[in-house]
Amino acid sequence: MHHTVVERELELRLILSPERSVPVPARLGYHSDDPYAVHVTFHINSEQPVHWTFSRDLLVEGVFRPCGHGDVRVWPTKSEGRSVVLMALSSPDGDALLEAPAAQVSAWLERTLRAVPPGTEGGQLGIDDALDQLLAR
């Protein structure tokens, strides 16, 4: 089975206070062999990049309305007249509020949805093929 990877480099903003933010280079990643998840890699000033994985559906919904709870929350808003998507991430190591350009996130999500349309994710996992092989024995 052929697997598709959809990636996008972009600059997020780490919100430190209402008046202060710093740029954070990041990569959005989607892999059709892990069809329910999106991967975000933050390139911060550390030896290792920081990786987060969460539901693609959560990010899709978060472009339009507030969603999520617990470790990952996403919601749309305006910042200085621009449409942005905010991501609040919580872990035992700390919390972060990140701002992403809505147009870039939406365009990338559209590419992931063309690669694996909603409702077809399960077919990407090969479960039916594996069951057929198992039951054929």
DSSP file with accessible surface (Angstrom, degrees, kcal/mol):
  #  RESIDUE AA STRUCTURE BP1 BP2  ACC     N-H-->O    O-->H-N    N-H-->O    O-->H-N    TCO  KAPPA ALPHA  PHI   PSI    X-CA   Y-CA   Z-CA
    1    1 A M              0   0  136      0, 0.0     2,-0.4     0, 0.0   123,-0.0   0.000 360.0 360.0 360.0 134.9    0.0    0.0    0.0
    2    2 A H        -     0   0  156     30,-0.0     2,-0.4     1,-0.0     0, 0.0  -0.645 360.0-153.8 -81.4 131.8    1.3    3.4   -0.9
    3    3 A H        -     0   0   78     -2,-0.4     2,-0.4    30,-0.0    28,-0.0  -0.886   3.0-146.3-111.0 142.6    1.5    5.9    1.9
    4    4 A T        -     0   0   48     -2,-0.4    28,-3.0   108,-0.1     2,-0.4  -0.841   5.1-160.0-108.3 140.3    1.3    9.7    1.6
    5    5 A V  E     -A   31   0A  80     -2,-0.4     2,-0.5    26,-0.2    26,-0.2  -0.982   4.5-170.0-118.6 129.7    3.2   12.3    3.6
    6    6 A V  E     +A   30   0A   7     24,-2.6    24,-1.5    -2,-0.4     2,-0.3  -0.981  15.8 171.5-120.9 115.7    1.9   15.9    3.7
    7    7 A E  E     -A   29   0A  89     -2,-0.5     2,-0.3    22,-0.2    22,-0.2  -0.900  14.5-175.3-125.5 157.6    4.3   18.4    5.4
    8    8 A R  E     -A   28   0A  77     20,-1.9    20,-3.0    -2,-0.3     2,-0.4  -0.944  15.1-147.7-152.4 124.3    4.4   22.1    5.8
    9    9 A E  E     +A   27   0A  99     -2,-0.3     2,-0.3    18,-0.2    18,-0.2  -0.770  34.5 154.0 -86.5 137.3    7.1   24.3    7.4
   10   10 A L  E     -A   26   0A  14     16,-2.4    16,-2.7    -2,-0.4     2,-0.6  -0.978  43.5-109.0-156.8 166.0    5.7   27.4    9.0
   11   11 A E  E     -A   25   0A 108     -2,-0.3     2,-0.2    14,-0.2    -2,-0.0  -0.908  31.9-171.1-104.5 120.0    6.5   29.9   11.7
   12   12 A L  E     -A   24   0A   0     12,-2.8    12,-2.8    -2,-0.6     2,-0.5  -0.555  19.4-126.8 -95.0 169.6    4.3   29.9   14.8
   13   13 A R  E     -AB  23  99A  70     86,-2.2    86,-2.7    10,-0.2     2,-0.7  -0.987   9.8-144.6-120.0 125.6    4.3   32.4   17.6
   14   14 A L  E     -AB  22  98A  46      8,-3.2     8,-1.9    -2,-0.5     2,-0.7  -0.824  21.6-138.7 -86.0 116.2    4.8   31.4   21.2
   15   15 A I  E     +A   21   0A  43     82,-3.0    82,-0.4    -2,-0.7     6,-0.2  -0.706  31.0 169.0 -82.9 115.2    2.6   33.7   23.2
   16   16 A L  E     -     0   0A  83      4,-2.2     5,-0.2    -2,-0.7    -1,-0.2   0.753  69.7 -20.0 -94.4 -32.6    4.5   34.8   26.3
   17   17 A S  E >  S-A   20   0A  43      3,-2.0     3,-0.9     1,-0.0    -1,-0.4  -0.944  79.5 -84.8-161.7 171.4    2.1   37.6   27.4
   18   18 A P  T 3  S+     0   0  125      0, 0.0     3,-0.1     0, 0.0    -1,-0.0   0.818 131.1  36.9 -57.0 -26.1   -0.6   39.7   25.7
   19   19 A E  T 3  S+     0   0  168      1,-0.1     2,-0.4    -4,-0.0    -4,-0.0   0.540 115.1  56.7-101.2  -9.6    2.2   42.1   24.6
   20   20 A R  E <   +A   17   0A 152     -3,-0.9    -4,-2.2     2,-0.0    -3,-2.0  -0.981  49.0 155.3-137.4 133.6    5.0   39.6   23.8
   21   21 A S  E     -A   15   0A  40     -2,-0.4    -6,-0.2    -6,-0.2    -8,-0.0  -0.965  22.5-146.9-145.5 159.9    5.5   36.6   21.6
   22   22 A V  E     -A   14   0A  45     -8,-1.9    -8,-3.2    -2,-0.3     2,-0.1  -0.967  27.3-105.6-129.1 147.1    8.5   34.9   20.0
   23   23 A P  E     -A   13   0A  65      0, 0.0   -10,-0.2     0, 0.0   -12,-0.0  -0.445  30.3-170.1 -71.7 144.2    8.8   33.1   16.7
   24   24 A V  E     -A   12   0A   8    -12,-2.8   -12,-2.8    -2,-0.1    20,-0.1  -0.932  17.4-138.8-135.3 109.0    9.0   29.3   16.7
   25   25 A P  E     +A   11   0A  64      0, 0.0    18,-2.9     0, 0.0     2,-0.3  -0.452  35.0 173.8 -63.9 140.2    9.8   27.5   13.5
   26   26 A A  E     -AC  10  42A   0    -16,-2.7   -16,-2.4    16,-0.2     2,-0.4  -0.952  28.9-140.9-146.3 162.6    7.6   24.4   13.2
   27   27 A R  E     -AC   9  41A  77     14,-2.2    14,-2.3    -2,-0.3     2,-0.4  -0.996  10.7-151.9-128.6 126.9    6.7   21.5   10.8
   28   28 A L  E     -AC   8  40A   3    -20,-3.0   -20,-1.9    -2,-0.4     2,-0.4  -0.826  22.6-172.3 -91.0 134.8    3.2   20.2   10.4
   29   29 A G  E     -AC   7  39A   4     10,-3.0    10,-2.9    -2,-0.4     2,-0.4  -0.987  16.5-180.0-134.5 142.0    3.2   16.5    9.4
   30   30 A Y  E     -A    6   0A   0    -24,-1.5   -24,-2.6    -2,-0.4     2,-0.5  -0.995   6.6-168.0-138.2 134.0    0.5   14.1    8.3
   31   31 A H  E >   -A    5   0A  53      6,-0.4     3,-2.4     3,-0.4     6,-0.3  -0.987  19.4-145.4-125.7 123.6    1.2   10.4    7.3
   32   32 A S  T 3  S+     0   0    1    -28,-3.0   -27,-0.1    -2,-0.5    -1,-0.1   0.732 101.1  62.5 -63.6 -19.6   -1.6    8.4    5.6
   33   33 A D  T 3  S+     0   0   86    -29,-0.3    -1,-0.3     1,-0.3     3,-0.1   0.527 110.7  39.7 -82.6  -2.4   -0.4    5.3    7.5
   34   34 A D  S X  S+     0   0   65     -3,-2.4     3,-1.6     3,-0.1    -3,-0.4  -0.581  83.0 168.1-131.6  64.9   -1.3    7.1   10.8
   35   35 A P  T 3   +     0   0    1      0, 0.0    86,-0.1     0, 0.0    -2,-0.1   0.611  64.3  53.2 -70.5 -14.9   -4.5    8.6    9.3
   36   36 A Y  T 3  S+     0   0  114     85,-0.1    20,-2.6    20,-0.1    21,-0.4   0.558 101.1  72.9 -92.4  -7.5   -6.2    9.9   12.4
   37   37 A A  E <   - D   0  55A   9     -3,-1.6    -6,-0.4    18,-0.3     2,-0.3  -0.752  55.6-158.9-114.9 152.1   -3.2   12.0   13.7
   38   38 A V  E     - D   0  54A   1     16,-3.0    16,-1.9    -2,-0.3     2,-0.4  -0.927  16.9-147.0-118.0 151.9   -1.3   15.1   12.9
   39   39 A H  E     -CD  29  53A  38    -10,-2.9   -10,-3.0    -2,-0.3     2,-0.5  -0.972   9.4-168.3-122.4 132.7    2.2   15.7   14.1
   40   40 A V  E     -CD  28  52A   1     12,-3.1    12,-2.6    -2,-0.4     2,-0.5  -0.989   3.0-167.3-122.0 125.7    3.7   19.1   15.0
   41   41 A T  E     -CD  27  51A  16    -14,-2.3   -14,-2.2    -2,-0.5     2,-0.5  -0.970   6.7-157.0-115.2 122.5    7.4   19.4   15.5
   42   42 A F  E     -CD  26  50A  11      8,-3.2     8,-2.3    -2,-0.5     2,-1.1  -0.870   6.6-151.0-101.1 129.4    8.7   22.6   17.1
   43   43 A H        +     0   0   63    -18,-2.9     2,-0.2    -2,-0.5    -2,-0.0  -0.776  34.6 160.8 -99.6  87.8   12.3   23.7   16.5
   44   44 A I        -     0   0   75     -2,-1.1     2,-2.7     4,-0.2   -20,-0.1  -0.531  57.5 -78.7-102.4 173.8   13.1   25.5   19.6
   45   45 A N  S    S+     0   0  179     -2,-0.2     2,-0.3     2,-0.0    -2,-0.0  -0.408  95.0 100.7 -75.1  72.6   16.5   26.4   21.1
   46   46 A S  S    S-     0   0   63     -2,-2.7     4,-0.0     1,-0.1    -2,-0.0  -0.939  85.4-104.4-146.4 168.6   17.2   22.9   22.5
   47   47 A E  S    S+     0   0  188     -2,-0.3    -1,-0.1     1,-0.1    -2,-0.0   0.866 107.1  36.5 -65.0 -36.8   19.2   19.9   21.5
   48   48 A Q  S    S-     0   0  137     -3,-0.0    -4,-0.2    -5,-0.0    -1,-0.1  -0.941  87.7-116.8-118.8 140.4   16.1   18.0   20.4
   49   49 A P        -     0   0   47      0, 0.0     2,-0.5     0, 0.0    -6,-0.2  -0.287  33.1-114.2 -65.6 160.3   13.0   19.3   18.7
   50   50 A V  E     -D   42   0A  53     -8,-2.3    -8,-3.2    -4,-0.0     2,-0.4  -0.864  30.7-158.3-100.4 128.9    9.7   19.0   20.6
   51   51 A H  E     -D   41   0A 123     -2,-0.5     2,-0.4   -10,-0.2   -10,-0.2  -0.909  11.7-178.9-112.4 136.2    7.0   16.7   19.0
   52   52 A W  E     -D   40   0A  46    -12,-2.6   -12,-3.1    -2,-0.4     2,-0.4  -0.991   4.2-169.9-128.9 140.1    3.3   16.8   19.6
   53   53 A T  E     +D   39   0A  76     -2,-0.4     2,-0.3   -14,-0.2   -14,-0.2  -0.999  19.8 147.1-129.3 130.9    0.8   14.4   18.1
   54   54 A F  E     -D   38   0A  19    -16,-1.9   -16,-3.0    -2,-0.4     2,-0.1  -0.929  50.4 -55.8-152.9 177.8   -3.0   14.8   18.3
   55   55 A S  E  >  -D   37   0A  51     -2,-0.3     4,-1.6   -18,-0.2   -18,-0.3  -0.328  29.8-147.0 -65.2 132.6   -6.2   14.2   16.4
   56   56 A R  H  > S+     0   0    0    -20,-2.6     4,-2.8     1,-0.2     5,-0.2   0.908 103.1  57.3 -62.0 -40.2   -6.5   15.6   12.8
   57   57 A D  H  > S+     0   0   86    -21,-0.4     4,-2.7     1,-0.2     5,-0.2   0.866 102.1  55.4 -58.7 -36.8  -10.2   16.1   13.5
   58   58 A L  H  > S+     0   0   30      2,-0.2     4,-2.5     1,-0.2    -1,-0.2   0.937 110.7  43.6 -61.9 -44.9   -9.4   18.2   16.5
   59   59 A L  H  X S+     0   0    3     -4,-1.6     4,-1.1     2,-0.2    -2,-0.2   0.917 112.8  52.3 -69.1 -40.3   -7.3   20.6   14.4
   60   60 A V  H >X S+     0   0   36     -4,-2.8     3,-0.7     1,-0.2     4,-0.6   0.952 114.6  42.3 -59.5 -48.4   -9.9   20.6   11.6
   61   61 A E  H >X S+     0   0   80     -4,-2.7     4,-2.4     1,-0.2     3,-1.6   0.907 108.1  60.9 -65.4 -38.6  -12.6   21.6   14.0
   62   62 A G  H 3< S+     0   0    0     -4,-2.5    -1,-0.2     1,-0.3    24,-0.2   0.706  93.0  64.8 -65.2 -19.0  -10.3   24.1   15.8
   63   63 A V  H << S+     0   0   19     -4,-1.1    -1,-0.3    -3,-0.7    -2,-0.2   0.818 116.3  29.1 -69.2 -26.7   -9.9   26.1   12.6
   64   64 A F  H << S-     0   0  146     -3,-1.6    -2,-0.2    -4,-0.6    -1,-0.1   0.755 131.4  -1.4-105.1 -32.7  -13.7   26.9   12.8
   65   65 A R  S  < S-     0   0  136     -4,-2.4    -1,-0.3     9,-0.1     9,-0.1  -0.990  84.7 -76.2-157.8 158.1  -14.6   26.8   16.5
   66   66 A P        +     0   0   99      0, 0.0     2,-0.3     0, 0.0     9,-0.2  -0.304  60.8 154.8 -60.1 136.2  -13.1   26.2   20.0
   67   67 A C  E     +E   74   0A  19      7,-2.3     7,-2.3    -5,-0.1     2,-0.1  -0.971  18.9  57.3-155.1 170.5  -12.6   22.5   20.7
   68   68 A G  E     -E   73   0A  33     -2,-0.3     2,-0.3     5,-0.2     5,-0.2  -0.092  46.3-148.6  90.9 165.0  -10.5   20.1   22.7
   69   69 A H  E >   +E   72   0A 167      3,-0.8     3,-1.0    -2,-0.1     2,-0.3  -0.958  58.7  18.5-160.4 164.3   -9.9   19.7   26.4
   70   70 A G  T 3  S+     0   0   51     -2,-0.3     3,-0.1     1,-0.2     0, 0.0  -0.533 125.8   4.2  73.9-125.7   -7.1   18.5   28.6
   71   71 A D  T 3  S+     0   0  104     -2,-0.3    19,-2.3     1,-0.2     2,-0.4   0.738 131.5  38.3 -72.0 -27.6   -3.7   18.5   26.9
   72   72 A V  E <   +EF  69  89A  15     -3,-1.0    -3,-0.8    17,-0.2     2,-0.4  -0.980  59.2 168.4-133.6 123.2   -4.7   20.0   23.6
   73   73 A R  E     -EF  68  88A 107     15,-2.0    15,-2.9    -2,-0.4     2,-0.4  -0.991   9.9-172.9-129.9 141.7   -7.2   22.8   22.9
   74   74 A V  E     +EF  67  87A   0     -7,-2.3    -7,-2.3    -2,-0.4    13,-0.2  -0.993  10.1 159.8-137.1 140.0   -7.5   24.7   19.6
   75   75 A W  E     - F   0  86A  63     11,-2.1    11,-3.3    -2,-0.4     2,-0.2  -0.987  33.1-118.0-159.2 150.8   -9.6   27.7   18.6
   76   76 A P  E     + F   0  85A  45      0, 0.0     2,-0.3     0, 0.0     9,-0.2  -0.580  41.7 147.0 -86.9 152.8   -9.8   30.4   15.9
   77   77 A T  E     - F   0  84A  64      7,-2.3     7,-2.7    -2,-0.2     2,-0.4  -0.937  43.1 -98.1-162.5-176.6   -9.4   34.1   16.7
   78   78 A K  E     - F   0  83A 135     -2,-0.3     2,-0.4     5,-0.2     5,-0.2  -0.927  26.8-174.1-115.0 143.0   -8.1   37.3   15.2
   79   79 A S  E >  S- F   0  82A  28      3,-2.6     3,-2.1    -2,-0.4    -2,-0.0  -0.954  76.3 -19.7-138.6 116.2   -4.7   38.9   16.0
   80   80 A E  T 3  S-     0   0  180     -2,-0.4     3,-0.1     1,-0.3    -1,-0.1   0.889 129.0 -51.4  53.5  40.9   -3.8   42.3   14.7
   81   81 A G  T 3  S+     0   0   71      1,-0.2     2,-0.3     0, 0.0    -1,-0.3   0.447 116.2 114.7  80.5  -1.2   -6.5   41.9   12.1
   82   82 A R  E <  S-F   79   0A 105     -3,-2.1    -3,-2.6    20,-0.0     2,-0.4  -0.808  70.2-117.9-103.7 146.1   -5.2   38.5   10.9
   83   83 A S  E     +F   78   0A  62     -2,-0.3    19,-1.8    -5,-0.2    20,-0.5  -0.681  44.8 170.3 -78.9 127.0   -7.1   35.2   11.2
   84   84 A V  E     -FG  77 101A   1     -7,-2.7    -7,-2.3    -2,-0.4     2,-0.5  -0.895  32.0-132.9-133.8 163.5   -5.1   32.8   13.4
   85   85 A V  E     -FG  76 100A   1     15,-2.7    15,-2.7    -2,-0.3     2,-0.4  -0.985  21.1-150.5-117.0 126.8   -5.5   29.5   15.1
   86   86 A L  E     -FG  75  99A  19    -11,-3.3   -11,-2.1    -2,-0.5     2,-0.5  -0.831   7.9-165.9 -98.9 138.6   -4.4   29.2   18.7
   87   87 A M  E     -FG  74  98A   4     11,-2.7    11,-2.8    -2,-0.4     2,-0.6  -0.990   3.5-162.5-123.8 118.9   -3.2   25.9   20.2
   88   88 A A  E     -FG  73  97A   8    -15,-2.9   -15,-2.0    -2,-0.5     2,-0.4  -0.917  13.6-172.2-101.5 118.4   -2.9   25.5   23.9
   89   89 A L  E     -FG  72  96A   4      7,-3.0     7,-2.6    -2,-0.6     2,-0.4  -0.950   4.0-171.7-115.8 133.3   -0.7   22.6   24.8
   90   90 A S  E     + G   0  95A  30    -19,-2.3     5,-0.2    -2,-0.4    -2,-0.0  -0.981  14.0 153.5-127.1 136.1   -0.2   21.2   28.3
   91   91 A S  E >   - G   0  94A  41      3,-2.0     3,-1.8    -2,-0.4    -2,-0.0  -0.935  59.3 -95.8-146.7 169.9    2.2   18.6   29.5
   92   92 A P  T 3  S+     0   0  139      0, 0.0     3,-0.1     0, 0.0    -1,-0.0   0.779 124.4  58.2 -60.0 -22.9    4.0   17.7   32.8
   93   93 A D  T 3  S-     0   0  161      1,-0.3     2,-0.3    -3,-0.0    -3,-0.0   0.560 123.5 -74.8 -83.4 -10.7    6.9   19.8   31.5
   94   94 A G  E <   - G   0  91A  37     -3,-1.8    -3,-2.0     2,-0.0     2,-0.3  -0.829  46.9 -78.2 144.1-179.7    4.9   23.0   31.1
   95   95 A D  E     - G   0  90A 127     -2,-0.3     2,-0.3    -5,-0.2    -5,-0.2  -0.863  32.5-171.1-118.7 151.5    2.2   24.8   29.1
   96   96 A A  E     - G   0  89A  33     -7,-2.6    -7,-3.0    -2,-0.3     2,-0.5  -0.999  14.0-156.7-143.5 142.3    2.5   26.7   25.8
   97   97 A L  E     - G   0  88A  52    -82,-0.4   -82,-3.0    -2,-0.3     2,-0.4  -0.986  22.7-173.1-117.0 118.1    0.1   28.9   23.8
   98   98 A L  E     -BG  14  87A   7    -11,-2.8   -11,-2.7    -2,-0.5     2,-0.5  -0.911  14.3-150.8-118.1 142.7    1.0   29.0   20.2
   99   99 A E  E     -BG  13  86A  19    -86,-2.7   -86,-2.2    -2,-0.4   -13,-0.2  -0.939  15.2-174.8-113.3 129.9   -0.4   31.1   17.4
  100  100 A A  E     - G   0  85A   1    -15,-2.7   -15,-2.7    -2,-0.5     2,-0.4  -0.942  35.8-102.3-123.5 145.0   -0.5   29.8   13.8
  101  101 A P  E  >  - G   0  84A  26      0, 0.0     4,-2.1     0, 0.0   -17,-0.2  -0.515  29.9-145.6 -65.2 121.5   -1.6   31.6   10.6
  102  102 A A  H  > S+     0   0   14    -19,-1.8     4,-2.9    -2,-0.4     5,-0.2   0.878  94.1  54.5 -59.9 -40.9   -5.1   30.3    9.9
  103  103 A A  H  > S+     0   0   80    -20,-0.5     4,-2.3     1,-0.2    -1,-0.2   0.913 110.6  45.3 -63.3 -41.5   -4.7   30.4    6.1
  104  104 A Q  H  > S+     0   0   66      2,-0.2     4,-2.1     1,-0.2    -1,-0.2   0.910 115.1  46.8 -69.7 -41.4   -1.5   28.3    6.1
  105  105 A V  H  X S+     0   0    4     -4,-2.1     4,-2.8     2,-0.2    -2,-0.2   0.940 113.6  49.1 -64.8 -44.7   -2.9   25.7    8.5
  106  106 A S  H  X S+     0   0   30     -4,-2.9     4,-2.5    -5,-0.2    -2,-0.2   0.912 110.3  50.1 -61.8 -43.5   -6.2   25.5    6.6
  107  107 A A  H  X S+     0   0   42     -4,-2.3     4,-1.6    -5,-0.2    -1,-0.2   0.915 112.7  47.1 -63.0 -41.6   -4.4   25.0    3.2
  108  108 A W  H  X S+     0   0    1     -4,-2.1     4,-1.9     2,-0.2    -2,-0.2   0.931 111.0  51.3 -65.6 -44.0   -2.2   22.2    4.8
  109  109 A L  H  X S+     0   0    7     -4,-2.8     4,-2.5     1,-0.2    -2,-0.2   0.899 105.7  56.0 -60.4 -39.7   -5.3   20.5    6.3
  110  110 A E  H  X S+     0   0  112     -4,-2.5     4,-1.8     1,-0.2    -1,-0.2   0.904 105.7  51.7 -59.5 -39.4   -7.0   20.6    2.9
  111  111 A R  H  X S+     0   0   99     -4,-1.6     4,-2.0     1,-0.2    -1,-0.2   0.902 110.0  48.7 -63.8 -39.8   -4.1   18.7    1.4
  112  112 A T  H  X S+     0   0    0     -4,-1.9     4,-2.5     1,-0.2    -2,-0.2   0.890 110.2  51.7 -67.1 -36.5   -4.4   16.1    4.2
  113  113 A L  H  < S+     0   0   45     -4,-2.5    -1,-0.2     1,-0.2    -2,-0.2   0.801 109.6  49.2 -72.3 -28.2   -8.1   15.8    3.6
  114  114 A R  H  < S+     0   0  171     -4,-1.8    -1,-0.2    -5,-0.2    -2,-0.2   0.872 111.9  49.5 -73.1 -37.2   -7.5   15.2   -0.1
  115  115 A A  H  < S+     0   0   35     -4,-2.0    -2,-0.2     1,-0.3    -3,-0.2   0.918 134.0  10.3 -66.9 -44.3   -4.9   12.6    0.7
  116  116 A V  S  < S-     0   0    0     -4,-2.5    -1,-0.3    -5,-0.1     5,-0.1  -0.842  85.8-145.5-137.5  96.1   -7.2   10.7    3.1
  117  117 A P    >   -     0   0   59      0, 0.0     3,-2.2     0, 0.0     4,-0.2  -0.258  35.9 -86.5 -61.6 149.8  -10.8   12.0    3.0
  118  118 A P  T 3  S+     0   0   86      0, 0.0    -5,-0.0     0, 0.0     0, 0.0  -0.280 116.9  27.4 -55.7 137.3  -12.8   12.0    6.2
  119  119 A G  T 3  S+     0   0   73     -3,-0.1     3,-0.1     1,-0.0     4,-0.1   0.253 106.3  78.2  92.5 -11.9  -14.4    8.7    6.9
  120  120 A T    X>  +     0   0   61     -3,-2.2     3,-0.7     1,-0.1     4,-0.6   0.368  59.5 101.2-106.8   4.3  -11.8    6.7    4.9
  121  121 A E  G >4 S+     0   0   12      1,-0.2     3,-1.5    -4,-0.2     4,-0.5   0.885  75.3  58.8 -57.8 -42.5   -9.1    6.7    7.6
  122  122 A G  G >4>S+     0   0   34      1,-0.3     3,-1.2     2,-0.2     5,-0.6   0.847  98.2  59.7 -59.1 -33.6   -9.8    3.1    8.7
  123  123 A G  G X45S+     0   0   47     -3,-0.7     3,-0.6     1,-0.2    -1,-0.3   0.742  97.0  62.1 -66.4 -21.2   -9.1    1.8    5.2
  124  124 A Q  G <<5S+     0   0   44     -3,-1.5    -1,-0.2    -4,-0.6    -2,-0.2   0.667  91.7  66.9 -76.7 -17.3   -5.6    3.2    5.4
  125  125 A L  G < 5S-     0   0   74     -3,-1.2    -1,-0.2    -4,-0.5    -2,-0.2   0.638  96.9-133.0 -82.7 -14.6   -4.7    1.0    8.4
  126  126 A G  T <>5 +     0   0   20     -3,-0.6     4,-2.2    -4,-0.4     5,-0.2   0.700  60.5 137.5  73.4  18.5   -4.9   -2.3    6.5
  127  127 A I  H  >< +     0   0   91     -5,-0.6     4,-2.7     1,-0.2     5,-0.2   0.924  69.4  51.5 -65.8 -42.3   -7.0   -3.9    9.1
  128  128 A D  H  > S+     0   0  112      1,-0.2     4,-2.6     2,-0.2    -1,-0.2   0.923 111.0  48.1 -61.5 -43.2   -9.3   -5.6    6.6
  129  129 A D  H  > S+     0   0   94      2,-0.2     4,-2.3     1,-0.2    -1,-0.2   0.919 112.1  49.5 -62.6 -43.1   -6.3   -7.0    4.7
  130  130 A A  H  X S+     0   0   55     -4,-2.2     4,-2.5     2,-0.2    -2,-0.2   0.912 111.8  48.3 -63.9 -41.4   -4.8   -8.3    7.9
  131  131 A L  H  X S+     0   0   80     -4,-2.7     4,-3.0     2,-0.2     5,-0.2   0.913 109.7  52.5 -65.0 -40.9   -8.1  -10.0    9.0
  132  132 A D  H  X S+     0   0  104     -4,-2.6     4,-1.5    -5,-0.2    -2,-0.2   0.923 112.0  46.0 -59.6 -44.0   -8.5  -11.6    5.6
  133  133 A Q  H  X S+     0   0  125     -4,-2.3     4,-0.7     2,-0.2    -2,-0.2   0.919 113.9  48.5 -64.9 -41.5   -5.0  -13.0    5.8
  134  134 A L  H >< S+     0   0  108     -4,-2.5     3,-0.8     1,-0.2    -2,-0.2   0.924 114.6  44.5 -65.1 -45.1   -5.5  -14.2    9.4
  135  135 A L  H 3< S+     0   0  140     -4,-3.0    -1,-0.2     1,-0.2    -2,-0.2   0.729 104.1  64.7 -75.3 -20.7   -8.9  -15.9    8.6
  136  136 A A  H 3<        0   0   86     -4,-1.5    -1,-0.2    -5,-0.2    -2,-0.2   0.704 360.0 360.0 -73.2 -18.7   -7.6  -17.5    5.4
  137  137 A R    <<        0   0  232     -3,-0.8    -1,-0.1    -4,-0.7    -3,-0.1   0.298 360.0 360.0 -75.6 360.0   -5.2  -19.6    7.4
